[in-house]
Amino acid sequence: MFLVRSLSSYSNLLFLGDKEQRKEMLVMPYFESIEPFYECISELFDRLSEDPVIKEKALQSKLIVNFIYRNPEGEVWIDCTGDEIKLMTGKQELTADATLKMDTDVAHRFWLGKLNLIKALTTEEIESEGSVPRMLKLLPVIKPAFKIYPEILKKKGLESTIEEQDSSQSETP
């Protein structure tokens, strides 16, 4: 049996072994429960909101974005319609301008700067609904997150969730 750390590793192994070996692969998510991920994302957005340029651009977007996660299950809502960027976890009574559905590991790789968002959207690794083009305009603004997120993981003792990255396989959003 193979123990695979992430879905990206799993996809790299699909060409190895026979059909029976592939069935025996066990994919282990980075987070066993959604709570540690919520804590990391909450701190990330708190820190991003401290930057006046990021805060201003996000609030100018007037977007409400819903992230729906699987394995482990959860939801994160980002509301940029008021005077402050609000992050809420769990189900909310809001209407999203854009909704993104993905495995929690996919979101984790994105915030590490190891996932090409456009490619993930086109291959449906991330499923999307609504005003995604408006949301994509914020990508250059949130670039500092790719440095901050690993710092948060290390501070919380979660450095084991940060895979070493071969520079030839690096993907930027």
C-alpha positions in Angstrom: 0.0 0.0 0.0 1.2 3.5 -0.8 0.7 6.4 1.6 0.2 9.6 -0.3 0.4 12.9 1.4 -1.6 15.0 -1.0 -3.8 14.8 -4.1 -1.0 16.3 -6.3 1.3 13.4 -5.2 -1.5 11.0 -5.9 -1.9 12.3 -9.5 1.8 11.9 -10.0 1.6 8.2 -8.9 -1.4 7.3 -11.2 1.0 6.2 -13.8 2.9 3.9 -11.5 1.9 0.3 -10.7 -1.0 -1.6 -11.9 -4.7 -0.9 -11.4 -4.8 -2.9 -8.1 -1.9 -1.0 -6.6 -3.6 2.3 -7.4 -6.8 1.2 -5.6 -4.7 0.6 -2.5 -3.4 4.1 -2.3 -4.4 6.0 0.8 -4.5 9.8 0.5 -3.8 11.6 3.8 -5.1 15.1 4.0 -2.9 17.8 5.4 -5.5 18.7 8.1 -7.4 16.0 9.9 -10.1 18.4 11.0 -11.1 21.8 9.6 -10.5 23.8 12.8 -6.7 24.2 12.4 -7.2 25.3 8.8 -9.8 27.8 9.9 -7.4 29.2 12.5 -4.6 29.6 9.9 -6.9 31.2 7.3 -8.4 33.5 9.9 -4.9 34.7 11.0 -3.9 35.0 7.3 -6.8 37.3 6.6 -6.3 39.3 9.8 -2.7 40.0 8.7 -3.7 40.8 5.1 -6.3 43.2 6.4 -3.6 45.1 8.3 -2.0 46.1 5.0 -3.9 49.3 3.9 -3.3 48.7 0.1 -4.7 45.1 0.3 -7.6 46.2 2.5 -8.5 49.0 0.2 -8.4 46.9 -3.0 -10.4 44.1 -1.4 -13.1 46.5 -0.1 -13.3 48.2 -3.5 -14.2 44.8 -5.0 -17.4 44.7 -2.9 -17.3 40.9 -3.3 -18.7 38.2 -1.1 -16.8 35.0 -1.7 -17.7 31.5 -0.4 -15.1 28.8 -0.2 -16.6 25.3 0.3 -14.0 22.7 1.4 -14.1 18.9 1.3 -11.9 16.4 3.2 -12.2 17.8 5.8 -15.5 19.6 5.2 -15.9 23.3 6.0 -16.8 26.7 4.6 -15.1 30.1 4.7 -16.8 33.3 3.7 -15.0 36.5 2.9 -17.2 39.6 2.9 -15.7 42.8 1.4 -19.0 44.7 1.2 -18.5 46.9 4.4 -15.8 49.0 5.9 -13.8 45.9 7.1 -12.9 42.6 5.5 -14.9 40.0 7.4 -14.0 36.3 7.5 -16.6 33.9 8.7 -16.5 30.1 9.0 -19.3 27.7 8.6 -22.6 28.1 6.8 -23.8 31.7 6.6 -27.0 33.4 5.5 -25.3 35.4 2.7 -25.4 35.4 -1.0 -22.0 34.8 -2.6 -20.8 36.7 -5.7 -18.4 33.9 -6.3 -18.2 30.3 -4.9 -15.2 28.1 -5.1 -15.5 24.4 -4.1 -12.3 22.3 -3.6 -10.5 19.9 -1.3 -9.0 21.6 1.7 -5.6 20.3 0.5 -6.1 22.3 -2.8 -6.7 25.5 -0.8 -3.7 24.7 1.4 -1.4 24.3 -1.7 -2.8 27.6 -3.1 -2.0 29.6 0.0 1.5 28.1 -0.1 1.9 29.4 -3.6 2.2 25.9 -5.0 -1.0 25.8 -7.0 -1.8 27.6 -10.3 -5.3 28.9 -9.8 -6.2 29.3 -13.4 -5.1 25.7 -14.2 -7.0 24.4 -11.2 -10.1 26.2 -12.4 -9.8 24.9 -16.0 -9.1 21.3 -14.9 -12.0 21.6 -12.3 -9.7 20.8 -9.4 -11.5 23.8 -8.2 -15.2 24.1 -9.1 -16.4 27.7 -9.5 -19.7 29.6 -9.7 -20.5 33.2 -10.1 -18.3 36.2 -10.6 -14.9 34.5 -10.6 -13.3 36.9 -13.1 -13.9 39.8 -10.6 -12.3 37.7 -7.9 -9.3 36.8 -10.0 -8.5 40.5 -10.4 -7.5 40.4 -6.7 -4.8 37.8 -7.2 -1.9 40.3 -7.6 -3.1 42.1 -4.5 -3.0 39.1 -2.2 0.5 38.0 -3.3 1.9 38.7 0.2 -0.3 35.9 1.5 2.1 33.3 -0.1 4.8 34.4 2.3 2.6 34.9 5.3 0.7 31.6 5.2 3.8 29.4 5.7 4.9 31.7 8.5 1.6 31.1 10.2 1.9 27.3 9.8 5.4 27.3 11.3 4.2 29.5 14.2 1.3 27.0 14.9 3.7 24.0 14.8 2.3 22.8 11.5 5.5 23.0 9.5 5.0 19.3 8.6 2.2 20.5 6.2 4.7 22.5 4.2 6.1 20.1 1.6 9.6 20.9 0.2 9.1 22.2 -3.3 11.3 21.3 -6.2 11.8 24.6 -8.0 11.2 22.9 -11.4 7.6 22.0 -10.2 6.8 25.4 -8.6 3.6 26.9 -9.7 2.5 30.4 -9.0 -1.1 31.6 -9.1 
